[in-house]
Amino acid sequence: MSFPLLCQIGIRRISQRARDEKTRKLLSRIIRVDQAGELGADRIYAGQIAVLGKTSVGPIIQEMKEQEQEHLETFNHLIVEKRVRPTALLPLWNVAGFVLGAGTAMLGKEGAMACTVAVESVIGEHYNSQIRDLMEDDPEKHKDLIQKLSKFRDDELHHHDTGLEHDAEKAPMYEALSQVIKVGCYGAIWLSERI
């Protein structure tokens, strides 16, 4: 083989390794943060059920919690399958999620639903962003994960709409409550991607 041909082969191999590493980092970030987010969502609904479980909205909250458990199980499986390090903040999100759910539920069903609307609006945007990132990287390679994220996003947006249908906007200080929760969600996402 000629020297220029060997150089081309070497450059292609280096480029492929760089692309593979970029993809590995993308998948690790997505799976890590989504596992943390779904754990947080599961705990939020657990906190809401602890306060409102025996009320008229109890079954609705339970149904949303069951969907979050399905999402969490998927990411728990992907963490192992793809050998991704989970965020070190899982114990914090476990407690913080429950406290947020129970705390907003103490404001009544409207408070719980306001929490749901705020959280799910951020998560819907977040899933859309991840889907775009995967499409840019390689839509065919990530086809299965894109389908899962799309389904989960649709579930989250359905939870968002359910919250609106059940008087979320009638919660005390709805706008302020919603903004505080959204800022907390953005912060949790940022931290979970990195720690």
C-alpha positions, 0 to 999 in steps of 0.5 A: 500500500502506498503512504497516501492510502495508509494516511487516508485509512488512518484518518478515516479510523480516527474520524470514526472513533471520534464519531463513536465517542461523540455518540457514546457521550450523547447516549450516556447524557440522555440515558443518565438524565432521563433515568433521573427525571423519570425517578423524580416524576415517579416520586412526585406522583408518589407524594401526590398520592400520599396526600390526595390518593383517596380523593377524586383525583387519586385514580388520575394521579395513580394512572400517571404514576404507572406510566412514569414507572414504565418510563423509569423501568425502561431507563433502568434497563438502558442504564445497564444495557448501555453501561451508563453511569447513573447520576450521583444525585438519584438519592436527592431526586428521590426525596426532592420529588416526593417532597415536591409532590406532597407539598404541592398536593397540600395546596389541593388538587389544583396545586398538584395539577399545577406541579404536573403541568409545570414539570411535564411542560419542561419534560416535553421540551426536554424530550423534543430536544433529545429527539432532535439531537439523536436525529442529527447524530444518526436517525437510523442508528437511534431509531428505537430510542427515538421511538421510545422518547417520542412515546414518553414525550407524548405521555408527558404531554398528555399528563400536562393536558390532564393537569390543565383539565383538572384546574391546574391554573386555579392553584394559589399563585399559579404563575409563580408556583409554575415558574419556580417548579420549572426553574427547579426542573431545568436545574435538575436536568443540568445537574443530572447530565453532569454529576 
